[in-house]
Amino acid sequence: MATAPMTVAEEAVASVAVSPASANPFLSVLAHTLETHVRIKAAEADLKAGVATLGKTRGGLFPTLKVTSDAGRQAIDNPGETPDTNLPTRHANFSASQLLWD
């Protein structure tokens, strides 16, 4: 079973084994600061955002395939004695691209 990654505050508290007999007020203040400080929270949010965009960045390295098509009728009014035409039209386009270097 995979566990969620620890925050900076959880890592700091886990790295120092504190038993009730040797409780240190500095460590409790440090743990509280690491859990509540605005800059630390912002840094953790930046880290999570960076990890989240990794998949999108890697996706740009894979080939892309684009398929477009259209269908309809085409009516042409020819001048003079040439008969008018009314024909179906169909077009399909396929394109593939691959990023070679970045």
C-alpha positions as a printed NumPy array, in Angstrom:
array([[  0.   ,   0.   ,   0.   ],
       [  1.521,   3.317,  -1.066],
       [  1.597,   6.167,   1.389],
       [  1.16 ,   9.834,   0.566],
       [  4.354,  11.904,   0.468],
       [  5.168,  13.666,   3.702],
       [  5.09 ,  17.43 ,   3.999],
       [  8.124,  19.407,   5.132],
       [  6.673,  19.693,   8.614],
       [  5.992,  15.967,   8.877],
       [  9.519,  15.152,   7.704],
       [ 11.041,  17.533,  10.241],
       [  9.019,  16.107,  13.109],
       [  9.654,  12.501,  12.025],
       [ 13.409,  13.088,  11.737],
       [ 13.673,  13.96 ,  15.444],
       [ 12.51 ,  11.235,  17.803],
       [ 10.863,  13.023,  20.716],
       [  9.634,  11.038,  23.66 ],
       [  7.361,  12.572,  26.295],
       [ 10.171,  12.432,  28.836],
       [ 12.51 ,  14.483,  26.646],
       [  9.938,  16.865,  25.177],
       [ 11.636,  19.991,  23.924],
       [  9.65 ,  23.22 ,  23.592],
       [ 11.842,  24.275,  20.681],
       [ 10.859,  21.183,  18.691],
       [  7.155,  21.759,  19.319],
       [  7.489,  25.4  ,  18.224],
       [  9.485,  24.285,  15.185],
       [  6.869,  21.698,  14.246],
       [  4.08 ,  24.251,  14.643],
       [  5.974,  26.789,  12.523],
       [  6.678,  24.267,   9.786],
       [  2.99 ,  23.323,   9.672],
       [  1.587,  26.861,   9.652],
       [  4.139,  29.224,   8.089],
       [  2.826,  30.887,   4.923],
       [  6.091,  30.667,   2.959],
       [  6.495,  26.973,   3.696],
       [  2.909,  26.324,   2.619],
       [  3.559,  28.307,  -0.582],
       [  6.719,  26.329,  -1.296],
       [  4.86 ,  23.05 ,  -0.789],
       [  2.102,  24.24 ,  -3.131],
       [  4.715,  25.19 ,  -5.755],
       [  6.262,  21.745,  -5.453],
       [  2.899,  20.028,  -5.91 ],
       [  2.119,  22.214,  -8.93 ],
       [  5.473,  21.359, -10.487],
       [  4.894,  17.644, -10.026],
       [  1.395,  17.977, -11.501],
       [  2.698,  19.61 , -14.696],
       [  5.274,  16.868, -15.238],
       [  2.749,  14.61 , -16.978],
       [  1.677,  17.383, -19.32 ],
       [  5.285,  18.16 , -20.17 ],
       [  6.08 ,  14.521, -20.9  ],
       [  2.957,  14.268, -23.061],
       [  4.427,  16.82 , -25.46 ],
       [  7.168,  14.345, -26.355],
       [  4.768,  11.779, -27.822],
       [  3.532,  11.851, -31.432],
       [  0.212,  13.524, -32.177],
       [ -2.351,  12.484, -34.772],
       [ -4.874,  14.924, -36.204],
       [ -7.88 ,  13.745, -38.212],
       [-10.334,  16.121, -39.876],
       [-13.103,  15.46 , -42.352],
       [-16.128,  17.087, -43.92 ],
       [-18.971,  16.014, -46.132],
       [-21.76 ,  17.818, -47.94 ],
       [-23.167,  18.73 , -51.298],
       [-21.675,  21.073, -53.829],
       [-23.948,  22.878, -56.268],
       [-22.33 ,  24.698, -59.192],
       [-24.371,  26.989, -61.444],
       [-22.578,  26.807, -64.765],
       [-23.048,  29.72 , -67.182],
       [-24.4  ,  29.215, -70.631],
       [-25.534,  25.891, -71.95 ],
       [-23.346,  23.765, -69.719],
       [-25.523,  21.795, -67.328],
       [-25.399,  22.68 , -63.651],
       [-23.775,  20.174, -61.297],
       [-24.939,  19.039, -57.896],
       [-22.454,  16.548, -56.441],
       [-21.571,  15.228, -53.01 ],
       [-18.251,  16.396, -51.578],
       [-16.115,  14.47 , -49.145],
       [-12.71 ,  15.411, -47.768],
       [-10.574,  13.73 , -45.167],
       [ -7.224,  14.908, -43.841],
       [ -4.841,  12.965, -41.667],
       [ -1.67 ,  14.417, -40.214],
       [  0.834,  13.135, -37.709],
       [  3.576,  15.111, -36.018],
       [  6.475,  14.241, -33.766],
       [  8.647,  16.632, -31.765],
       [ 12.233,  16.01 , -32.881],
       [ 14.023,  18.42 , -30.57 ],
       [ 13.088,  20.987, -27.999]])
